[in-house]
Amino acid sequence: MSHPYFVVADDDTVLGFRSIGIGGAAVNTRQEALDALETARRRGVGILIVTQEVAAMVREELDVLRFDEALPMVVEIPGPQGPL
C-alpha cells in the first residue's frame, strides 16, 4: 500500500507533521537519513518532504530521486533554524 507523504527531518519537524497525520522519520546522521529514504522508497511514497539540513546530508541520493525517478516528488523545506 502506498503512502502519499513522508517526512525526513529533525525530531521537532517530524513531530509537527505527525500531529496532522503525516508519518516520517526523525534523523540525526547521514546513515539514518539514508535508511529513511529507503523506507520511503519501499513504502511507495508520493511526496517526500525533507528539511534542508537533512537534504544537505544526502544530496547525491536526493538528486537521483529528484531527477531519475518518477516518484517520489522531493520537496525541501526549511528546518527549525530557518532557510539555509
N, C-alpha and C positions, 0 to 999 in steps of 0.2 A: 504494500500500500504506500502510495506516495504522500509526502507531507509538503504543503505549499511553501512554508517558510522555515528557516533555521538560522539561528544567530550564533556566531562565534565571536566572543568578546570577553571582556573582564567580568568579574563577578557582578558588579552593580548593574551593568548594562544588560546582562543575561537575566538577572532578577527582574528588571523593569519590563523586559519583553515577556517573560513568563507570566507576569501579572495580567497581561492582556491575552494570554493563551498561546503565545508563540514559544516553542521549545528552542533549546540551544545548548551550547557547551561553553562553560567558563574555562578559559585557558590562561596560563601564565608563561608557558615556554613554547618554543618552536615545535617541539615534538608533540605537545598537547594540541597545538593548532593543526598540525598535520593529521593527527588522529581524528580530530573533529571534522576536518574536511572530508576524510574518508568516510566517516559516519554519515555526513550529509549526502555524499555521493551514493552510498549504499541505500539510504532511505528514499532516494528519488526526489530530493528537494528541488522545488521550482525556483525559489528565490533565496539566495544565501546572503545574509546580512552580516557584514564583518566590520569591526571598528578599524580605523586607520592604523592603530598601533599593531593590531594582530596582522593586518594586511602587510605591513612592513616586514613582519617576521617570515611570511610565506609568499613573498611577492611572485617568485617564479611559478609556483604551483597555482596561485590565483590567476595569473596570466594565462596559463594553459586552460583553466576552466573558462575564463572570460573569452578567449579568442579561438579556442579549438573545439569547444563543446557547445552543443545547443542549450543544454541546461546543466547546472542551474545558472540563472542570471545572478551575477555578483553585484551587490550594492555595498559600497563603502560608506560608512558614517563616522562622524567624529566620536571620539570616546569622551569620558568624563572630563578630561583635561582640555577639551575643545579641539578645533581643527589643527592638523599638523601643518 
